[in-house]
Amino acid sequence: MSIIALAAAVGASASWAAGAIIAHAPARRLGAFEFTRTQLISASAVLIGLVSLRGLWSSVAWQHWPGFAASSVIGVLLGNLAMIACLRRGGPRRTQLLTAMAAPIAGVLGFFVLGETLSLSKLTGAAIMLTGIGLAILFGQEVDADPEQRHGSLLAVMAFGLAAATCQAVGLIALKPALLAGTDPLAASALRTFGGAAAITLLTLWPARMFEAANARTAKLVAWAILPGLLGYVVAVSLMLYALRSHEAGIVAICGSLSPVLMLPMIWLTTRRCPPWRAWIGAGLVILGLVVAVV
């Protein structure tokens, strides 16, 4: 079960990596708020439909509603607004580097809040993986194509990225008690996403310019915004919550932070430029660290 759980977290990383590359252009055109709103509403509708069809609402441990609320507002709404703001300014690879910090943050929170402890081998594996993630991004090819250009100050990119990582870690930790109480991961994902969609919809009632779309919405633009939302909220989050139910939060968060490494071949395919060998060494360290952590 442990191997399956970690494989699910790695699958979540792959979904997030693909989604981040797809999301960069529509996020810049729509703006962080409108892009996030479009994704949350569409993803929550799909998730609610799936959970209803499978009859999973009966599994929800409703007594843990504060955890669902915290995960919705902090992990989904605030976390994704910060992440999209970082993505628009720094590009997908820098965003993934900064949001990878959700792993150590989740590990610390898991220790203090949930009382989780990690063995020496898991701590060693986690350290190797984080080192590999850093190398994979820091030495990744700086391409001239639009997905890697920076549109804003580096300080703003770092601030939004670290804020997103912190919110994501809090959102994961807040849901674990409900998962341990028997809540199906897909139902938990539906509730947290619906909560985020409801919160962001309420915000739109406030007539502020910051909540308006940066450009006119077109059917094609909305479709390109919905696609990475489905990859992230429906596929990736559900896989992460499945992994979190049966494994330590710190290790799950690290396995869910492999997007920068998995993004290397994706960027290679889209830009036709191979990342340098040091980035691939980083990818190798991530695989080594994963083996050490699991074994």
C-alpha positions in Angstrom: 0.0 0.0 0.0 2.9 2.3 0.7 4.3 1.9 -2.8 0.9 2.5 -4.3 0.5 5.6 -2.2 3.8 7.1 -3.2 3.2 6.2 -6.9 -0.1 8.2 -6.6 1.8 11.2 -5.2 4.3 10.9 -8.1 1.4 10.7 -10.5 0.1 13.9 -9.0 3.4 15.6 -9.7 3.2 14.6 -13.4 -0.3 16.1 -13.6 0.8 19.3 -12.0 3.9 19.5 -14.3 1.7 19.2 -17.4 -0.9 21.6 -16.0 1.7 24.2 -15.1 3.0 24.3 -18.6 -0.4 24.5 -20.2 -1.6 27.1 -17.6 1.1 29.7 -18.1 -0.4 31.4 -21.2 -4.1 31.5 -20.1 -3.1 32.6 -16.6 -1.3 35.6 -18.0 -4.1 36.5 -20.3 -7.0 36.1 -17.8 -5.2 37.3 -14.6 -4.7 35.4 -11.4 -8.2 35.9 -10.0 -10.3 35.2 -13.1 -8.1 32.2 -14.0 -8.4 30.7 -10.6 -12.2 31.3 -10.5 -12.7 29.6 -13.9 -10.7 26.6 -12.8 -12.3 26.2 -9.4 -15.9 26.4 -10.7 -15.3 23.9 -13.5 -13.3 21.5 -11.4 -15.7 21.5 -8.5 -18.6 20.7 -10.9 -16.7 17.7 -12.3 -15.7 16.5 -8.9 -19.2 16.8 -7.4 -20.6 14.9 -10.4 -18.0 12.1 -10.0 -18.6 11.8 -6.2 -22.4 11.7 -6.7 -22.2 9.1 -9.4 -20.0 6.8 -7.2 -22.1 7.5 -4.1 -19.1 8.6 -2.0 -20.8 11.3 0.1 -21.6 8.8 2.8 -17.9 8.4 3.5 -17.4 12.0 4.5 -16.5 12.5 8.2 -18.5 15.8 8.6 -17.3 16.3 12.2 -14.0 17.4 10.6 -15.7 20.4 8.8 -13.1 22.9 10.2 -10.4 21.0 8.3 -12.4 21.1 5.1 -13.0 24.8 5.6 -9.3 25.6 6.3 -8.2 23.5 3.3 -10.7 25.3 1.0 -9.9 28.8 2.0 -6.1 28.5 2.8 -5.0 25.6 0.6 -7.3 26.1 -2.4 -8.3 29.8 -2.6 -5.3 31.6 -1.1 -2.8 29.0 -2.2 -3.8 29.0 -5.8 -4.2 32.7 -6.1 -0.6 33.0 -4.9 0.6 30.2 -7.2 -1.1 31.7 -10.3 0.4 35.1 -9.4 3.8 33.5 -9.2 3.2 31.5 -12.4 2.3 34.7 -14.3 5.4 36.5 -13.2 8.0 33.7 -13.0 7.0 31.0 -15.4 6.2 27.3 -14.6 9.7 26.1 -13.6 10.4 28.9 -11.1 7.0 28.4 -9.7 7.5 24.7 -9.2 10.9 25.3 -7.5 9.3 27.6 -4.9 6.2 25.5 -4.4 8.4 22.5 -3.8 9.0 24.1 -0.4 5.6 22.8 0.5 7.3 19.5 1.3 9.5 20.5 4.2 6.8 22.8 5.5 4.3 19.9 5.5 6.9 17.8 7.2 7.3 20.3 10.0 3.6 20.8 10.3 3.1 17.0 10.3 5.5 16.7 13.2 4.1 19.5 15.4 0.4 19.2 14.5 -0.1 15.5 13.7 2.7 14.0 15.7 4.2 12.3 12.7 7.9 11.2 12.8 10.2 10.2 10.0 12.9 7.5 10.2 16.5 8.3 9.4 16.2 6.7 6.0 13.2 8.7 5.1 14.8 11.9 6.3 17.9 11.1 4.2 15.8 10.3 1.2 13.9 13.5 1.6 17.1 15.5 1.8 18.4 13.9 -1.4 15.2 14.5 -3.2 15.0 18.1 -2.3 18.6 18.6 -3.4 17.8 16.9 -6.7 14.7 19.1 -7.2 16.8 22.2 -6.6 19.5 21.1 -9.1 16.9 20.2 -11.7 15.5 23.7 -11.7 18.5 25.9 -10.9 20.4 24.3 -13.7 17.5 23.7 -16.0 17.8 25.3 -19.4 16.9 29.0 -19.5 15.0 29.0 -22.7 14.0 32.0 -24.7 10.5 30.7 -25.3 7.6 32.4 -23.5 7.0 29.7 -20.8 10.3 30.6 -19.1 10.4 34.4 -19.4 10.0 36.4 -16.2 7.4 39.2 -16.1 8.0 40.8 -12.7 10.6 41.3 -10.0 12.3 38.3 -8.6 11.3 39.3 -5.1 7.6 39.2 -6.0 8.1 35.8 -7.7 9.7 34.4 -4.5 7.1 36.0 -2.2 4.1 34.6 -4.1 5.8 31.2 -4.6 6.6 30.7 -0.9 3.2 31.9 0.1 1.6 29.3 -2.2 3.9 26.6 -0.8 2.9 27.4 2.8 -0.8 27.5 1.9 -0.6 24.2 0.1 1.1 22.6 3.1 -1.5 23.9 5.5 -4.3 22.7 3.2 -2.9 19.1 3.2 -2.4 18.9 6.9 -5.8 20.3 7.6 -7.5 17.4 5.7 -5.5 14.5 7.0 -7.7 13.9 10.2 -10.8 13.7 7.9 -9.0 11.2 5.6 -8.0 9.1 8.5 -11.6 9.1 9.7 -12.6 7.4 6.5 -13.4 10.2 4.1 -12.9 9.1 0.5 -10.1 11.1 -1.1 -12.3 12.0 -4.1 -15.0 13.3 -1.8 -12.5 15.3 0.2 -11.1 16.8 -3.0 -14.7 17.7 -4.1 -15.5 19.4 -0.8 -12.3 21.4 -0.7 -12.6 22.5 -4.3 -16.3 23.4 -3.9 -15.4 25.4 -0.8 -12.7 27.3 -2.7 -15.1 27.9 -5.7 -17.8 29.2 -3.3 -15.4 31.5 -1.6 -14.0 33.0 -4.8 -17.6 33.4 -6.2 -18.6 35.4 -3.1 -15.5 37.6 -3.6 -16.8 38.5 -7.1 -19.8 40.2 -5.5 -17.4 42.9 -4.4 -17.0 45.2 -7.5 -13.3 45.7 -7.5 -11.1 46.1 -10.6 -8.6 43.5 -9.3 -11.3 40.8 -9.7 -11.9 41.6 -13.4 -10.4 39.5 -16.2 -7.2 41.0 -17.7 -8.5 40.3 -21.2 -11.8 39.4 -22.7 -12.9 35.8 -22.1 -13.2 33.7 -25.3 -14.4 30.1 -25.6 -10.8 29.0 -26.5 -9.2 30.9 -23.7 -11.7 29.5 -21.1 -11.1 26.0 -22.4 -7.3 26.3 -22.0 -7.9 27.6 -18.5 -10.2 24.6 -17.6 -7.9 21.9 -18.9 -5.0 22.5 -16.4 -7.6 23.0 -13.7 -8.9 19.5 -14.3 -5.4 18.1 -14.3 -4.6 19.8 -11.0 -7.8 19.8 -9.0 -9.4 16.6 -10.2 -6.5 14.3 -11.0 -3.5 15.6 -9.0 -5.3 16.6 -5.8 -7.3 13.4 -5.6 -4.1 11.3 -6.1 -2.3 13.4 -3.4 -5.1 12.9 -0.9 -5.2 9.2 -1.6 -1.4 9.1 -0.8 -1.8 11.3 2.3 -4.4 8.9 3.8 -1.9 6.1 4.1 1.5 7.8 4.3 3.4 10.6 6.2 2.6 14.1 5.1 6.2 15.1 4.6 7.1 12.2 2.3 3.8 12.6 0.4 4.5 16.3 -0.1 8.0 15.6 -1.4 6.8 12.9 -3.9 4.2 15.4 -4.9 6.9 18.0 -5.5 8.6 16.2 -8.4 7.0 18.4 -11.0 10.2 20.4 -11.7 12.0 17.2 -12.6 9.2 15.7 -14.6 8.9 19.1 -16.3 12.4 18.8 -17.8 11.5 16.4 -20.6 8.2 18.3 -21.1 10.1 21.6 -21.7 12.5 19.8 -23.9 9.7 18.6 -26.1 7.9 22.0 -26.2 11.1 24.1 -26.8 13.2 21.6 -28.7 16.1 22.5 -26.4 17.6 19.9 -24.1 18.3 21.0 -20.5 22.0 20.8 -19.4 23.5 17.7 -17.9 23.5 19.1 -14.3 19.7 19.3 -14.4 19.6 15.6 -15.3 21.9 14.8 -12.4 19.3 16.6 -10.2 16.6 14.3 -11.7 18.8 11.3 -10.9 19.2 12.4 -7.3 15.4 12.7 -7.0 15.0 9.1 -8.1 17.7 8.0 -5.8 16.2 9.9 -2.9 12.8 8.4 -3.6 14.3 4.9 -3.5 16.0 5.6 -0.2 12.9 7.0 1.3 10.7 4.1 0.3 13.1 1.3 1.1 
